[in-house]
Amino acid sequence: MVEIFLKTLPFFALIALGYGAGRTGFFSKEAIAYLTKFVFYFALSAMLFRFAANLSLGEIFDWAFVGAYLVGSFAVYAFTALIAVRRGLSIAEIAFEAHTSVIGNVGFLGVPMLVLLLGEAAVGPVILVLAMDLTVFGSLVVILVTSSKGSTSPVGALKAAISGLAANPMIVSISIGLLWSAFNIPMWQPLDDFVTILGAAATPGALVAIGASLSTIKARGLVPAFWLSGLKLFIHPIAVAIAALWLFPVEPFAASVMIACAALPVAGNIYILAQHYQINPQKISASILVSTVISVATVSVVIALVKQIPL
């Protein structure tokens, strides 16, 4: 357990470094925004393209894996939504609370950390979890919120969600990489060197960007933040573990990666969505901050536990 904690510590130390840089003003808000853009559009996209180009769709896609992750995640999603309904929240607020309870920081934290800690074999499962988060749950929250606001029809909301996915560089880079692999296109050495060098900036860049972004967050609404953080860090991985280990025939190593992904803290891009739609951004931002701080300890525990799953 201590050994795993020491291995995860440098990742969270980089987040702390970014937080300090933002908090002290060494990074301005504009600098933080551009650092995040660099990681999102260039470094992380290069890393994902290179990973996907060296995999086949068959190596990534598995129906049992998809079923286990969706069943486990939707169980938590439905539970969170039910509690939110009993609290008298609006449909848009319910959608965001449910979304927060199941969407972890797989892109900026999970991809670099889990691949390094669990090995290259974790690439496929991590990419599949990321794809489901972006396509299934990302589309669902947009459809529910825009439809509830009456600004567009459900069909219009679906079109908006699809347009958003088509413009997401993570989806685009994964798709291009898989097509590259499917058509057996040779990887030109200078291109491989280019994406390797650029992708190498994704790990430190993403982690520093997470911390710097957290420095701009004000921890208001701590009671709901602890509630949502508890759902994300504890209930979500437990639900996914039950689905992957007992309900579906998921290969043990893939199941361990899926559970580790489910244990990640709340994703930062949910705050951007909440701010865009003006749906309790303070509550969401507090959940991101609280879950990230607590995850310094919980992620190490979960990774240590999943390493015990017999292969």
C-alpha positions as CSV (number, residue, x, y, z in Angstrom):
1,M,0.0,0.0,0.0
2,V,2.8,2.4,0.9
3,E,4.6,1.5,-2.3
4,I,1.6,2.4,-4.4
5,F,1.1,5.6,-2.5
6,L,4.7,6.6,-3.2
7,K,4.2,5.8,-6.9
8,T,1.0,8.0,-7.1
9,L,2.5,10.8,-5.0
10,P,4.5,12.4,-7.8
11,F,1.4,12.7,-9.9
12,F,-0.4,14.6,-7.1
13,A,2.7,16.6,-6.4
14,L,2.5,17.9,-9.9
15,I,-1.1,18.9,-9.3
16,A,0.0,20.6,-6.1
17,L,2.7,22.4,-8.1
18,G,0.1,23.7,-10.5
19,Y,-2.1,24.7,-7.7
20,G,0.7,26.7,-6.0
21,A,1.6,28.4,-9.3
22,G,-2.0,29.5,-9.8
23,R,-2.7,30.4,-6.2
24,T,0.4,32.6,-5.9
25,G,-0.3,34.4,-9.2
26,F,2.8,32.9,-10.9
27,F,0.3,31.6,-13.5
28,S,-2.4,34.2,-14.4
29,K,-5.9,33.0,-15.3
30,E,-5.0,33.6,-18.9
31,A,-1.9,31.5,-18.6
32,I,-3.9,28.7,-17.0
33,A,-6.4,28.8,-19.9
34,Y,-3.7,28.6,-22.5
35,L,-1.8,25.8,-20.7
36,T,-5.1,23.8,-20.5
37,K,-5.7,24.4,-24.2
38,F,-2.2,23.3,-25.1
39,V,-2.6,20.0,-23.2
40,F,-6.2,19.4,-24.4
41,Y,-5.7,20.2,-28.1
42,F,-2.1,19.2,-28.7
43,A,-0.2,17.1,-26.0
44,L,-3.0,14.8,-24.8
45,S,-4.4,14.5,-28.4
46,A,-1.0,13.4,-29.6
47,M,-0.7,10.9,-26.8
48,L,-4.1,9.4,-27.5
49,F,-3.5,9.3,-31.3
50,R,-0.3,7.4,-30.8
51,F,-1.9,5.0,-28.3
52,A,-4.9,4.3,-30.6
53,A,-2.8,4.0,-33.8
54,N,-1.0,1.1,-32.1
55,L,-4.2,-0.7,-31.2
56,S,-7.0,-2.3,-33.1
57,L,-10.7,-1.7,-32.4
58,G,-10.9,-5.4,-31.4
59,E,-8.2,-4.8,-28.7
60,I,-10.2,-1.9,-27.3
61,F,-13.8,-2.8,-27.7
62,D,-15.4,-5.5,-25.6
63,W,-19.1,-5.9,-25.0
64,A,-18.8,-7.3,-21.5
65,F,-16.5,-4.4,-20.6
66,V,-19.0,-1.8,-22.0
67,G,-21.9,-3.5,-20.3
68,A,-20.2,-3.7,-16.9
69,Y,-19.1,0.0,-17.0
70,L,-22.5,1.3,-18.2
71,V,-24.5,-0.8,-15.7
72,G,-22.3,0.1,-12.8
73,S,-22.2,3.7,-13.7
74,F,-25.9,4.1,-14.5
75,A,-26.7,2.4,-11.1
76,V,-24.8,5.3,-9.4
77,Y,-26.3,7.8,-11.8
78,A,-29.9,6.7,-11.1
79,F,-29.3,6.6,-7.3
80,T,-27.8,10.1,-7.4
81,A,-30.7,11.3,-9.5
82,L,-33.3,9.8,-7.2
83,I,-31.8,11.5,-4.2
84,A,-31.7,14.8,-6.1
85,V,-35.4,14.4,-7.0
86,R,-36.3,13.8,-3.4
87,R,-34.5,17.1,-2.6
88,G,-36.7,18.9,-5.1
89,L,-34.0,19.9,-7.6
90,S,-34.7,20.9,-11.2
91,I,-34.1,18.5,-14.1
92,A,-30.9,20.4,-15.1
93,E,-29.6,20.3,-11.5
94,I,-30.4,16.6,-11.2
95,A,-28.6,15.9,-14.5
96,F,-25.4,17.7,-13.3
97,E,-25.4,16.0,-9.9
98,A,-25.8,12.6,-11.5
99,H,-23.1,13.4,-14.1
100,T,-20.7,14.6,-11.4
101,S,-21.2,11.3,-9.5
102,V,-19.9,9.1,-12.4
103,I,-17.5,11.2,-14.5
104,G,-13.9,11.1,-13.4
105,N,-10.8,12.9,-14.6
106,V,-9.9,10.1,-17.0
107,G,-8.5,12.3,-19.8
108,F,-6.1,14.6,-17.8
109,L,-5.3,12.3,-14.9
110,G,-6.3,8.7,-15.7
111,V,-4.6,8.4,-19.1
112,P,-1.1,9.4,-18.0
113,M,-1.3,8.0,-14.4
114,L,-2.9,4.6,-15.0
115,V,-0.9,3.8,-18.1
116,L,2.3,4.4,-16.1
117,L,1.2,2.6,-13.0
118,L,-0.6,-0.4,-14.5
119,G,1.4,-0.7,-17.7
120,E,0.9,-0.3,-21.5
121,A,-1.8,-3.0,-21.4
122,A,-4.1,-0.5,-19.6
123,V,-4.2,1.8,-22.7
124,G,-7.1,0.0,-24.3
125,P,-9.4,-0.1,-21.3
126,V,-8.6,3.5,-20.3
127,I,-9.4,4.7,-23.8
128,L,-12.7,2.7,-23.8
129,V,-13.8,4.2,-20.5
130,L,-12.9,7.7,-21.7
131,A,-14.9,7.2,-24.9
132,M,-18.0,6.0,-23.0
133,D,-17.7,9.0,-20.6
134,L,-17.5,11.4,-23.5
135,T,-20.1,9.9,-25.8
136,V,-22.7,8.3,-23.6
137,F,-22.7,10.5,-20.4
138,G,-21.4,13.6,-22.1
139,S,-24.2,13.5,-24.6
140,L,-26.8,12.6,-22.0
141,V,-26.1,15.6,-19.7
142,V,-26.3,18.0,-22.7
143,I,-29.6,16.5,-23.9
144,L,-31.2,16.6,-20.5
145,V,-30.1,20.2,-19.7
146,T,-30.9,21.8,-23.0
147,S,-34.2,20.0,-23.3
148,S,-35.2,21.0,-19.7
149,K,-34.4,24.6,-20.4
150,G,-36.7,24.6,-23.4
151,S,-34.1,26.1,-25.6
152,T,-34.3,23.3,-28.1
153,S,-36.1,20.1,-28.8
154,P,-34.7,16.7,-27.8
155,V,-33.6,16.1,-31.5
156,G,-31.9,19.5,-31.5
157,A,-30.2,18.7,-28.2
158,L,-29.0,15.4,-29.7
159,K,-27.6,17.2,-32.7
160,A,-25.8,19.7,-30.4
161,A,-24.4,16.8,-28.4
162,I,-23.1,15.1,-31.6
163,S,-21.6,18.3,-32.8
164,G,-19.8,18.8,-29.5
165,L,-18.4,15.3,-29.7
166,A,-17.2,15.8,-33.3
167,A,-15.3,18.9,-32.1
168,N,-13.8,17.2,-29.1
169,P,-10.0,16.7,-29.8
170,M,-9.9,13.6,-27.6
171,I,-12.6,11.8,-29.6
172,V,-11.1,13.0,-32.9
173,S,-7.6,11.9,-32.0
174,I,-8.8,8.4,-30.8
175,S,-10.9,8.0,-33.9
176,I,-8.1,9.0,-36.3
177,G,-5.7,6.7,-34.5
178,L,-8.1,3.7,-34.7
179,L,-8.6,4.4,-38.4
180,W,-4.9,4.6,-38.9
181,S,-4.6,1.2,-37.3
182,A,-7.5,-0.3,-39.2
183,F,-6.0,0.6,-42.5
184,N,-2.5,-0.5,-41.5
185,I,-1.0,2.8,-42.5
186,P,2.7,2.8,-41.8
187,M,3.8,5.2,-39.1
188,W,6.3,7.6,-40.8
189,Q,9.2,7.8,-38.4
190,P,9.3,11.6,-38.2
191,L,5.6,11.6,-37.5
192,D,6.0,9.0,-34.8
193,D,8.8,11.0,-33.2
194,F,6.7,14.1,-33.4
195,V,3.7,12.6,-31.6
196,T,6.0,10.9,-29.1
197,I,7.7,14.1,-28.2
198,L,4.5,16.1,-28.1
199,G,2.6,13.4,-26.2
200,A,5.4,13.3,-23.6
201,A,4.3,16.8,-22.5
202,A,0.8,15.5,-21.8
203,T,1.5,13.9,-18.4
204,P,3.3,16.9,-16.6
205,G,1.2,19.4,-18.6
206,A,-2.1,17.8,-17.7
207,L,-1.3,17.4,-14.1
208,V,0.0,21.0,-13.7
209,A,-3.1,22.2,-15.6
210,I,-5.4,20.4,-13.2
211,G,-3.7,22.0,-10.2
212,A,-3.6,25.4,-11.7
213,S,-7.3,25.2,-12.6
214,L,-8.2,24.1,-9.1
215,S,-6.5,27.2,-7.8
216,T,-9.2,29.3,-9.4
217,I,-12.0,27.3,-7.7
218,K,-13.8,28.6,-4.6
219,A,-14.9,25.8,-2.3
220,R,-18.5,26.9,-1.7
221,G,-21.3,24.4,-0.9
222,L,-19.1,21.9,0.9
223,V,-21.9,19.7,2.1
224,P,-23.1,18.7,-1.4
225,A,-19.5,18.7,-2.5
226,F,-18.6,16.0,0.1
227,W,-21.8,14.1,-0.8
228,L,-20.9,14.1,-4.6
229,S,-17.2,13.4,-3.9
230,G,-18.2,10.4,-1.7
231,L,-20.4,9.0,-4.5
232,K,-17.6,9.4,-7.1
233,L,-14.7,8.2,-5.0
234,F,-16.3,5.3,-3.1
235,I,-19.7,4.3,-4.5
236,H,-18.9,4.5,-8.2
237,P,-15.8,2.2,-8.1
238,I,-17.8,-0.2,-5.8
239,A,-20.7,-0.3,-8.3
240,V,-18.4,-0.8,-11.2
241,A,-16.5,-3.5,-9.4
242,I,-19.7,-5.5,-8.7
243,A,-20.7,-5.2,-12.3
244,A,-17.3,-6.1,-13.7
245,L,-16.3,-8.9,-11.3
246,W,-19.7,-10.6,-10.7
247,L,-22.3,-9.5,-13.3
248,F,-20.3,-9.6,-16.5
249,P,-17.5,-11.8,-17.7
250,V,-14.9,-9.0,-17.9
251,E,-11.2,-10.1,-18.2
252,P,-9.6,-9.5,-14.8
253,F,-6.9,-7.0,-15.8
254,A,-9.4,-5.0,-17.9
255,A,-11.8,-5.0,-14.9
256,S,-9.0,-3.7,-12.6
257,V,-8.3,-0.8,-15.0
258,M,-12.0,0.0,-15.2
259,I,-12.4,0.1,-11.4
260,A,-9.3,2.3,-11.1
261,C,-10.8,4.7,-13.7
262,A,-14.1,4.8,-11.7
263,A,-12.1,5.8,-8.6
264,L,-10.7,8.9,-10.1
265,P,-11.8,12.4,-8.8
266,V,-14.5,14.4,-10.5
267,A,-13.5,15.7,-14.0
268,G,-12.7,19.3,-14.4
269,N,-14.6,19.8,-17.6
270,I,-17.9,19.3,-15.7
271,Y,-17.3,22.8,-14.2
272,I,-16.9,24.3,-17.6
273,L,-20.3,22.8,-18.7
274,A,-21.9,23.9,-15.4
275,Q,-20.6,27.4,-15.9
276,H,-21.8,27.5,-19.5
277,Y,-25.3,26.4,-18.6
278,Q,-25.2,28.3,-15.3
279,I,-26.2,25.2,-13.3
280,N,-24.7,25.5,-9.8
281,P,-21.1,26.0,-11.0
282,Q,-19.9,26.7,-7.4
283,K,-21.2,23.3,-6.2
284,I,-19.6,21.5,-9.1
285,S,-16.3,23.3,-8.6
286,A,-16.2,22.5,-4.9
287,S,-16.9,18.8,-5.7
288,I,-13.9,18.8,-8.1
289,L,-11.6,20.4,-5.5
290,V,-12.8,18.2,-2.6
291,S,-12.7,14.9,-4.6
292,T,-9.2,15.7,-5.9
293,V,-7.8,16.4,-2.5
294,I,-9.4,13.2,-1.0
295,S,-8.3,11.1,-4.0
296,V,-4.6,11.6,-3.0
297,A,-5.3,8.8,-0.5
298,T,-8.2,6.9,-2.0
299,V,-6.7,6.3,-5.5
300,S,-3.7,4.7,-4.0
301,V,-5.9,2.3,-2.0
302,V,-8.0,1.4,-5.0
303,I,-5.0,0.7,-7.2
304,A,-3.5,-1.4,-4.5
305,L,-6.7,-3.4,-4.2
306,V,-7.2,-3.9,-7.9
307,K,-3.6,-5.2,-8.2
308,Q,-4.7,-8.0,-6.0
309,I,-7.4,-9.2,-8.5
310,P,-6.2,-12.7,-9.7
311,L,-5.4,-12.6,-13.4
